[in-house]
Amino acid sequence: MNYLMNNYPIVKTKYKFTNIHPISEDKYLIYTFKIFLVLFYPLCFGLGIMMYTYHNKFIHYAFYFLAFLALSLLIITPLHILIHILAYPGSYNDENLYVGFNKKHLDFFAIYNLPLTRKRLLFSLLLPLLSLSVITLITLIFFSTSMVVYALFCVSVLLSVHDIYDAYLLIKYKDKKENVKYIKIENSIYKTN
């Protein structure tokens, strides 16, 4: 595993790639923000209103929600990246695995520097959302209606917004050839020619 700061890895490969993102980076950020609004407000705040309605202790902890949100960000972000890493082929000490932080996009990333099959890339994109959000939601509904679990759920949804949009693009622009492989770099997905 390679650690990077301030930039994404430069891909050195024998393959030639075509960008499947049909839009500019500004529109990409606008679309991901729209997904954020669609997911975050109804799910997180709707769930918060429901908790407030049925549990009177909710209001006592409402003032601490921002602190819980910041704490949840510190807890969920490494788990989110770790789950991405677990979905990639190879192991954590693979030389093609890059983990880091990009200051320009304020983005933690885990990138596998070799082309992946479409199913494997979809799996790696959606696994953090499905695992972390589902686990925290089930915990919230059936076991513990605490503000901490609620904040963990909100952050797990928030961190998956880019992954959801990339998965949508990967599903939408499916190539008819069977042996096409994909690689995700920065905020773009490329396919092999």
Summary of the structure (lengths in Angstrom):
residues: 193
radius of gyration: 18.1
end to end distance: 27.1
largest distance: 60.6
contacts: 542
relative contact order: 0.22
helix: 58%
strand: 16%
